[in-house]
Amino acid sequence: MDIKEFEKGLQADLHKYLVSIGKVDKILPETPDLEDTWPEVRDAYLPDGIREFADYPVVSLGWMMFIGMAVAKYWDEDWEKFKTEGGAKAYQRLRDEKGYDNLDDHILQGVLGLDDAQVEKISEVVGECAARTLSYIHHSSIENGTEEAARAYIAALHVLFIMGGAMELNALGYHMTPLGQN
């Protein structure tokens, strides 16, 4: 399996879904600042995510989408402060505030400041994206416990991180349109 093709296909699937429900634009934002944080966030998250994947795969995947949202919010509020702190410390702070199991609620309420109705809607969207991702992994004929499975898991987390960031940027009013259009 070509991991780049796997990642590209998953991103296309999630992007199409998120466009259909109005959570992202047809053109995804190019976010080099957020992308630069990915290796640190990934490395900090993997021990927790891998541990949880066997019993709670949708949570293990979905939490990364919430983390992408938090990083986008930090970028919007004070990128220099976040950049100085770094992705690993930011993830650890997010996790340690209320614990791994409550990471979703902490990000949605504590970081993004959403009300109960908004929390429910965004949680449903993230749950659907995580379930779609798990299905995509299963339908990719990847053998469990292999190096290929580990690469696919990491690629899936990366896509979810990107999509979470794109959703939050969209919610913050950043809209992507082709050049020459309003």
C-alpha positions in Angstrom: 0.0 0.0 0.0 1.2 3.5 -0.9 0.8 5.5 2.3 0.6 8.8 0.4 -2.3 7.5 -1.7 -3.9 6.2 1.5 -3.6 9.6 3.1 -4.8 11.4 -0.1 -7.9 9.1 -0.4 -8.8 9.5 3.2 -8.4 13.3 3.1 -10.6 13.4 -0.1 -13.3 11.4 1.7 -13.4 13.5 4.8 -13.1 16.7 2.9 -16.1 15.8 0.7 -18.1 15.0 3.8 -17.2 18.2 5.7 -17.9 20.3 2.6 -21.3 18.7 2.3 -22.3 19.7 5.8 -20.7 23.2 5.6 -17.9 22.7 8.0 -15.0 23.5 5.6 -14.7 25.2 2.3 -14.2 23.5 -1.1 -10.6 24.7 -0.9 -8.7 23.6 2.2 -6.5 26.2 3.8 -2.8 25.9 3.3 -1.5 25.9 6.9 2.3 25.6 7.0 2.3 27.0 10.6 0.0 24.3 11.8 1.6 21.6 9.7 5.0 22.5 11.3 3.6 21.5 14.7 2.4 18.1 13.4 5.6 16.1 14.1 5.7 17.3 17.8 2.0 16.8 18.3 2.1 13.3 16.7 5.1 12.2 18.8 3.5 13.4 22.0 0.1 11.8 21.1 1.2 8.4 19.8 1.7 6.7 23.2 -1.8 7.7 24.4 -3.4 7.1 21.0 -1.9 3.7 20.4 -2.8 2.6 24.0 -6.4 3.6 23.4 -6.8 2.3 19.9 -7.4 -1.4 20.7 -10.4 -0.7 22.9 -11.6 2.7 21.7 -10.4 3.2 18.1 -13.0 5.9 17.3 -11.8 7.9 20.3 -8.2 7.4 19.5 -8.8 8.8 16.0 -11.3 11.5 16.9 -9.3 13.0 19.6 -6.7 14.1 17.0 -9.3 16.1 15.2 -10.1 18.0 18.4 -6.4 18.6 18.9 -6.2 20.1 15.3 -9.1 22.4 16.3 -7.2 23.5 19.4 -4.0 24.2 17.5 -5.9 26.3 15.0 -7.5 28.3 17.8 -4.0 28.8 19.4 -2.7 29.9 16.0 -5.5 32.5 15.7 -5.1 33.8 19.2 -1.4 34.0 19.7 0.8 32.1 17.4 4.1 33.3 18.8 3.2 32.1 22.3 2.0 28.7 21.0 5.1 28.4 18.7 7.4 29.1 21.7 5.6 26.5 23.8 5.7 23.9 21.0 3.3 21.2 19.9 4.3 18.5 22.4 3.9 20.7 25.4 0.6 22.0 24.1 -0.8 18.5 23.7 0.4 17.5 27.1 -1.2 20.6 28.6 -4.5 19.9 26.8 -4.5 16.3 28.0 -3.4 17.0 31.5 -6.0 19.7 32.2 -8.9 17.2 32.5 -7.3 13.9 31.5 -7.2 12.0 28.2 -10.7 10.7 28.5 -12.1 14.3 28.8 -9.9 15.8 26.1 -12.9 16.4 23.8 -14.9 18.3 26.4 -11.9 20.3 27.5 -11.1 21.4 24.0 -14.6 22.2 22.9 -15.6 24.0 26.1 -12.4 25.2 27.7 -10.4 26.1 24.6 -13.0 26.8 21.9 -15.6 28.2 24.3 -18.5 26.4 22.8 -21.9 26.0 24.4 -23.6 22.7 25.0 -25.6 22.7 21.7 -22.4 23.5 19.7 -20.4 20.8 21.7 -23.0 18.2 20.7 -23.0 19.2 17.0 -19.2 19.3 16.7 -18.9 16.0 18.7 -21.3 14.3 16.2 -19.2 15.6 13.2 -15.9 14.4 14.8 -17.5 11.1 15.7 -18.6 10.6 12.1 -15.2 11.6 10.7 -13.4 9.2 13.1 -15.9 6.4 12.2 -15.3 7.0 8.5 -11.6 6.9 9.1 -11.8 3.6 10.9 -13.9 2.2 8.1 -11.4 3.5 5.6 -8.6 1.8 7.4 -10.5 -1.5 7.6 -11.4 -1.3 3.9 -7.8 -0.7 2.9 -6.9 -4.4 3.5 -4.2 -3.5 6.0 -3.2 -6.4 8.3 -3.4 -5.5 12.0 -0.2 -5.3 13.9 2.0 -4.7 10.9 4.3 -1.8 10.2 1.9 -0.9 7.4 -0.9 -0.7 9.9 1.2 1.6 12.1 1.9 3.9 9.1 -1.8 4.0 8.1 -2.8 4.9 11.7 -0.3 7.8 11.8 -1.4 8.9 8.3 -5.0 8.8 9.5 -4.1 10.9 12.5 -2.4 13.4 10.3 -5.5 13.8 8.1 -7.7 14.2 11.1 -5.4 16.8 12.6 -5.6 18.7 9.3 -9.3 18.4 9.0 -9.8 19.6 12.6 -7.6 22.6 12.0 -9.6 23.4 8.8 -12.9 23.1 10.6 -11.8 25.5 13.3 -10.3 28.0 10.9 -13.6 27.9 9.0 -15.5 28.5 12.2 -13.2 31.4 13.0 -14.1 33.0 9.7 -11.2 32.1 7.5 -12.6 31.1 4.2 -10.8 29.8 1.2 -11.8 30.9 -2.3 -10.0 30.6 -5.6 -7.9 33.6 -6.6 -10.0 36.2 -8.5 -13.3 35.3 -6.6 -14.9 36.8 -3.6 
